[in-house]
Structure formats: C-alpha cells, structure tokens
Amino acid sequence: MTAGLWRLLADGRVRLARGDSEEGPAELLAESLSLTGLLADPAEPLQHLESLPAAGQVPRGATTLAPLDQQPVWAAGVTFQRSREARQEEASDGGDVYDRVYTAVRPELFVKAGPGAAIGTKDELGVRADSDWNVPEPELGIVADPRGRPQAFVLGNDMSSRSIEGENPLYLPQAKVYDRSCGIGPCLVPVSLAPAWRDLRIELIIRRGGVTAYQDAMELATMRRTPDELLGWLFAANSFPAGVALLTGTSLVPPSPFSLRARDEVIVRAVGLGVLANIITVVGSVLAAAGTPATAPS
C-alpha cells in the first residue's frame, strides 16, 4: 500500500484527504490544510503525510478532483526515443527539429495548463474538433515546491493533436493547450513514500466500446533526462510561488493511423501511483475554409 494525498469535493467543499493510491481516499485532513500551504512550508510536511491532522472519514458521494490547486502544469517533450520517432513520423518536414531537441543540452519545456485547468480522474478529457489525429500521452508528473524541490509523483496525460503539431512545430501550443487537454491524478504520492522513479512502469490502455483498442507500457528507466535535470531547467528563469507540476514526457505513442474518438476510455496506471481514468469528449469547433466556426462533430 502506498499513501497518497487526494483532493476532493466533499459536502460542497474542496478538501484534502489521504488514502491508498490504489484504493482511494479514506480520511479527510484538517480543513485548514491546502496543497499550496503544504508546498510552501520549508519543513516539507507532505513527506510526513501520516502525521498531518485528520478530520474524520470521507463522506459518501465525495468526488475526486485533480490533486492541484494553484499550481500550473508544465511539460517536457521528446525525452524518450519513441517520442522522438513519433514526432518525426508526424512532421510534414521530416522532423529534424525533434531530432535536435532530443540530443540537445537544453530540453523542450512548455506550459501545459494554468492553475485550476487540469482534469482529474473520472472526469472527461478532450480532443480538438479541428484535429483528425489525436492521442493520449501518459507521463510521470513531478510536483515541486516553490524552491524547486520535488515533493510528489503523480500520473499525467498530455493530450496531443498530432495532425496540428505535425503541420508546423510552431503550432505546438494549439496542439497541446486547449480545454480539457491535461489529465492529472488520481492523487499525489510523496517522494518519500513512492517507488523510485527509475523503477516505475506506466501502462496505457484505451478501450473503445468496452473492447481494448490499444495497450502498451513504458519503463521510466529509459527516459533520457532525469526529473531533477528537467526541474533545474524549469526553475532556471521561472518562479513558482505556489509550486508547479511538471510532466516529464512519454514513450507511449499509439501508432498511425490510430486516433482517439469521443467516448473512448483512456486508462493510465502505475503500481504505487494509482489509476488515472478518463472518458474522451470533443471540444471546440471546426473552422470552415472562410474562417467561420462550424458545428463540432458529434
């Protein structure tokens, strides 16, 4: 059993709770506690999750939320060989830029979601209506405190519109950053309680109509860059007063021509970190040739 910090909507209020990362939240924590407050404390109280003051059992009907409050989500790209190959495959110009960023000293880092925009487990993740090639990207997330120290691991899903990014690398923000494009959850596992990141194995399952349409897994030990290295670059010229979540990249990329559809179920899981499960919905609208918004497909 691995203890995790959960964020819930319970009795109409947002509350923190603790519980096993696989079995779910079991005990509410004191109402005065917040993730931002825990990350700001130099004593690193998140590493002593069992010592945080409790406030009773989790009530029936509580809803699991993304386990972040004021933290933005950033992401790193092309940190695995498979990601490098997939980006080259999708790029209309052959993808030389992705080859170069994979071997460069400086990593690719970009803003994935603003504070409050990440989607938790059992909620809907989106694919863009104006993209015909959309995939999930399961990743290990690192939650760091304002000083840049890693405090927790979490599963993430960096939804990606491959057709948009493949058309032009400068379209990456449109391919990656849109409503419901970032999944985080189910809970934060303090680094003191979590498996070592190199020992983690992340699995991806996509179900369509109740049938497995795609399944694969990745070993984190094959990641080219370490989490500490990525955090070092992120904090080199950025400040995060409330802390930050950083997704570290993926090697799980469904092959062409596979694309997500509305009502697909995407499951990301890892022993010790739990299960992040989401249903896919379509967001946005299709833009007609003349630039007039058209009705999104059902």
PLY file of the C-alpha trace (Angstrom):
ply
format ascii 1.0
element vertex 298
property float x
property float y
property float z
element edge 297
property int vertex1
property int vertex2
end_header
0.00 0.00 0.00
1.22 3.49 -0.93
-0.28 6.53 0.81
-1.36 9.45 -1.34
-2.76 12.95 -0.93
-6.17 13.30 -2.54
-8.22 16.40 -3.33
-11.99 16.03 -3.08
-15.27 17.85 -3.36
-16.98 16.68 -0.16
-20.24 18.11 1.17
-19.91 21.07 -1.19
-16.37 21.99 -0.09
-12.94 21.26 -1.52
-10.98 19.17 0.96
-7.70 17.31 1.14
-7.72 13.66 2.15
-5.26 10.82 2.49
-5.64 7.22 1.46
-4.07 4.44 -0.53
-3.14 5.40 -4.10
-4.91 2.30 -5.41
-7.89 2.00 -3.06
-8.84 5.67 -2.81
-9.21 8.39 -0.17
-10.21 7.22 3.29
-9.65 10.08 5.73
-10.27 13.81 5.45
-7.50 16.12 6.57
-7.93 19.30 8.57
-9.90 21.90 6.65
-7.16 24.47 7.15
-4.70 22.48 5.03
-4.10 23.20 1.34
-1.60 21.86 -1.15
-0.19 25.35 -1.70
0.35 25.72 2.05
1.99 22.31 2.33
4.37 23.07 -0.55
5.27 26.47 0.89
6.34 25.02 4.24
10.15 24.57 4.28
9.72 21.65 6.70
8.26 19.62 3.77
5.18 18.33 5.66
3.97 16.43 2.58
6.77 13.95 3.25
5.11 13.18 6.58
1.62 12.61 5.23
0.69 10.24 8.04
1.33 12.99 10.61
-0.99 15.61 9.11
-4.05 16.30 11.31
-7.15 14.33 10.41
-10.80 15.43 10.45
-12.91 12.30 10.03
-13.83 9.82 7.35
-14.51 10.71 3.72
-18.28 11.16 3.33
-20.35 9.23 0.81
-20.69 10.90 -2.56
-17.34 12.74 -2.40
-15.92 13.49 -5.87
-12.23 13.12 -6.70
-10.69 16.27 -8.18
-7.35 16.89 -9.84
-4.88 16.97 -6.91
-3.63 20.51 -7.63
-4.95 23.91 -6.59
-2.86 26.97 -7.58
-0.09 25.05 -9.36
0.34 25.43 -13.13
1.30 22.39 -15.17
4.35 22.43 -17.43
5.52 19.62 -19.68
8.72 18.34 -21.24
8.82 16.97 -24.77
10.89 14.41 -26.65
12.51 12.84 -23.58
12.21 9.27 -24.91
13.45 7.69 -28.15
9.91 6.60 -29.08
8.65 10.18 -28.72
11.46 11.37 -30.97
10.45 8.81 -33.62
6.75 9.65 -33.34
7.36 13.37 -33.77
9.49 12.70 -36.83
6.73 10.45 -38.20
4.03 13.11 -37.84
6.08 16.10 -39.04
5.46 17.23 -42.60
9.08 18.43 -42.90
10.72 15.24 -41.63
11.02 16.35 -38.02
14.64 17.45 -37.88
13.78 19.87 -35.06
12.68 16.97 -32.84
15.86 15.05 -33.55
17.91 18.05 -32.49
15.95 18.72 -29.27
16.30 15.09 -28.20
20.10 15.31 -28.27
20.43 18.94 -27.11
21.58 20.02 -23.67
18.51 22.23 -23.18
15.19 20.30 -23.04
11.90 21.28 -24.62
9.63 22.76 -21.92
6.21 24.34 -22.38
3.18 25.43 -20.37
0.53 22.73 -20.49
-2.25 24.03 -18.22
-2.87 27.04 -16.00
-3.87 26.78 -12.33
-7.21 25.03 -11.99
-7.28 23.75 -15.59
-6.08 20.18 -15.05
-8.70 17.42 -15.19
-8.84 14.72 -12.51
-9.60 11.03 -12.76
-13.14 10.01 -13.80
-13.71 13.39 -15.48
-13.73 14.00 -19.25
-10.59 14.74 -21.26
-10.86 16.47 -24.62
-9.74 16.08 -28.20
-9.92 19.05 -30.54
-12.77 19.11 -33.04
-10.43 20.63 -35.67
-7.90 17.78 -35.48
-8.32 14.36 -37.06
-5.34 12.72 -35.33
-5.46 12.82 -31.53
-3.63 10.70 -28.97
-3.06 10.49 -25.22
0.47 10.79 -23.83
0.82 9.10 -20.40
3.59 10.62 -18.32
5.13 10.79 -14.88
4.41 14.11 -13.22
6.65 15.72 -10.62
5.15 18.23 -8.18
7.81 20.66 -6.94
7.68 23.22 -4.15
8.49 26.94 -4.70
12.19 26.19 -4.12
12.26 23.66 -6.95
12.49 20.58 -4.73
10.45 17.53 -5.87
7.74 16.74 -3.32
5.42 14.23 -5.01
4.87 12.00 -8.02
1.60 11.87 -9.94
0.31 10.39 -13.19
-0.41 12.73 -16.07
-1.98 12.62 -19.52
-0.66 15.19 -22.00
-3.37 15.06 -24.67
-1.96 15.88 -28.09
-3.32 16.77 -31.55
-0.69 15.18 -33.75
-2.14 16.50 -37.00
-1.82 20.10 -35.79
1.71 19.83 -34.39
2.81 17.79 -37.39
1.76 20.55 -39.77
4.13 23.01 -38.15
6.14 22.72 -34.87
5.15 26.31 -34.05
1.58 25.07 -33.70
2.57 23.10 -30.58
0.58 25.38 -28.20
-2.58 24.74 -30.22
-1.86 21.02 -30.39
-1.20 20.73 -26.68
-3.00 23.51 -24.81
-6.78 23.68 -25.04
-9.80 22.98 -22.84
-9.60 19.59 -21.07
-6.22 18.74 -22.58
-4.40 17.89 -19.33
-5.20 14.99 -17.03
-3.60 14.77 -13.56
-4.29 12.19 -10.87
-5.58 10.31 -9.12
-3.53 11.58 -6.15
-0.12 12.92 -5.18
2.29 10.34 -3.77
5.04 11.96 -1.67
8.51 11.11 -2.97
9.38 9.69 0.47
6.64 7.08 0.05
6.68 6.48 -3.72
8.75 3.96 -5.67
11.97 5.34 -7.14
11.14 6.98 -10.46
13.51 4.69 -12.40
11.59 1.66 -11.10
8.21 2.90 -12.32
6.37 1.28 -15.22
3.47 3.25 -16.68
0.77 1.41 -18.58
-1.69 2.82 -21.12
-4.98 1.15 -22.02
-7.51 2.59 -24.48
-10.95 1.00 -24.53
-13.48 1.56 -27.29
-16.96 0.18 -26.90
-15.77 -1.92 -23.97
-13.00 -3.55 -26.03
-9.28 -2.85 -25.68
-8.23 -0.90 -28.77
-4.65 -0.22 -27.68
-2.43 -1.30 -24.79
1.26 -0.78 -24.06
3.62 0.13 -21.23
6.83 2.10 -20.75
9.75 1.81 -18.35
10.75 5.15 -16.85
14.37 3.99 -16.67
14.64 4.57 -20.43
13.95 8.32 -20.09
16.89 10.31 -21.44
16.65 13.13 -18.88
16.20 12.88 -15.13
13.38 14.65 -13.26
15.94 16.70 -11.33
17.53 17.83 -14.59
14.17 18.89 -16.03
13.22 20.74 -12.84
16.58 22.51 -12.89
15.90 23.89 -16.36
12.32 24.81 -15.46
13.41 26.82 -12.41
16.42 28.37 -14.16
14.49 31.55 -15.00
10.95 30.91 -13.69
9.42 31.42 -10.26
6.50 29.39 -8.93
5.25 30.85 -5.62
2.62 28.11 -5.27
4.79 25.32 -6.66
4.42 23.61 -10.03
3.65 20.26 -11.67
5.98 19.10 -14.44
5.12 16.27 -16.83
8.30 14.50 -17.89
7.48 13.07 -21.33
6.29 9.77 -22.77
7.31 6.82 -24.89
3.72 5.57 -25.24
2.51 6.88 -28.59
-0.18 4.86 -30.42
0.95 4.24 -33.99
-0.53 5.94 -37.03
-3.36 5.98 -38.01
-4.85 5.38 -34.55
-6.79 8.36 -33.24
-8.98 8.84 -30.18
-12.73 9.12 -30.58
-15.48 10.52 -28.39
-16.47 8.09 -25.60
-13.15 6.21 -25.68
-11.87 5.40 -22.21
-8.20 6.18 -21.54
-6.56 4.48 -18.56
-3.10 5.39 -17.27
-1.78 3.39 -14.35
1.38 2.59 -12.43
1.95 0.47 -9.35
2.36 2.83 -6.42
0.77 5.82 -8.17
-2.73 4.50 -8.86
-5.04 4.85 -11.87
-5.92 7.93 -13.91
-9.01 7.05 -15.97
-10.91 9.42 -18.27
-13.61 9.37 -20.94
-12.89 11.31 -24.13
-15.09 14.16 -25.34
-14.76 16.56 -28.29
-14.06 20.21 -27.51
-14.06 23.33 -29.65
-15.33 23.78 -33.18
-14.29 23.08 -36.74
-13.23 26.19 -38.63
-14.57 26.40 -42.18
-12.27 27.50 -45.01
-13.58 31.05 -44.76
-12.83 31.17 -41.04
-16.43 30.83 -39.86
-16.88 28.47 -36.89
-18.77 25.35 -37.86
-20.60 22.86 -35.66
-18.30 20.38 -33.96
-18.83 16.74 -34.95
-20.75 14.53 -32.52
0 1
1 2
2 3
3 4
4 5
5 6
6 7
7 8
8 9
9 10
10 11
11 12
12 13
13 14
14 15
15 16
16 17
17 18
18 19
19 20
20 21
21 22
22 23
23 24
24 25
25 26
26 27
27 28
28 29
29 30
30 31
31 32
32 33
33 34
34 35
35 36
36 37
37 38
38 39
39 40
40 41
41 42
42 43
43 44
44 45
45 46
46 47
47 48
48 49
49 50
50 51
51 52
52 53
53 54
54 55
55 56
56 57
57 58
58 59
59 60
60 61
61 62
62 63
63 64
64 65
65 66
66 67
67 68
68 69
69 70
70 71
71 72
72 73
73 74
74 75
75 76
76 77
77 78
78 79
79 80
80 81
81 82
82 83
83 84
84 85
85 86
86 87
87 88
88 89
89 90
90 91
91 92
92 93
93 94
94 95
95 96
96 97
97 98
98 99
99 100
100 101
101 102
102 103
103 104
104 105
105 106
106 107
107 108
108 109
109 110
110 111
111 112
112 113
113 114
114 115
115 116
116 117
117 118
118 119
119 120
120 121
121 122
122 123
123 124
124 125
125 126
126 127
127 128
128 129
129 130
130 131
131 132
132 133
133 134
134 135
135 136
136 137
137 138
138 139
139 140
140 141
141 142
142 143
143 144
144 145
145 146
146 147
147 148
148 149
149 150
150 151
151 152
152 153
153 154
154 155
155 156
156 157
157 158
158 159
159 160
160 161
161 162
162 163
163 164
164 165
165 166
166 167
167 168
168 169
169 170
170 171
171 172
172 173
173 174
174 175
175 176
176 177
177 178
178 179
179 180
180 181
181 182
182 183
183 184
184 185
185 186
186 187
187 188
188 189
189 190
190 191
191 192
192 193
193 194
194 195
195 196
196 197
197 198
198 199
199 200
200 201
201 202
202 203
203 204
204 205
205 206
206 207
207 208
208 209
209 210
210 211
211 212
212 213
213 214
214 215
215 216
216 217
217 218
218 219
219 220
220 221
221 222
222 223
223 224
224 225
225 226
226 227
227 228
228 229
229 230
230 231
231 232
232 233
233 234
234 235
235 236
236 237
237 238
238 239
239 240
240 241
241 242
242 243
243 244
244 245
245 246
246 247
247 248
248 249
249 250
250 251
251 252
252 253
253 254
254 255
255 256
256 257
257 258
258 259
259 260
260 261
261 262
262 263
263 264
264 265
265 266
266 267
267 268
268 269
269 270
270 271
271 272
272 273
273 274
274 275
275 276
276 277
277 278
278 279
279 280
280 281
281 282
282 283
283 284
284 285
285 286
286 287
287 288
288 289
289 290
290 291
291 292
292 293
293 294
294 295
295 296
296 297
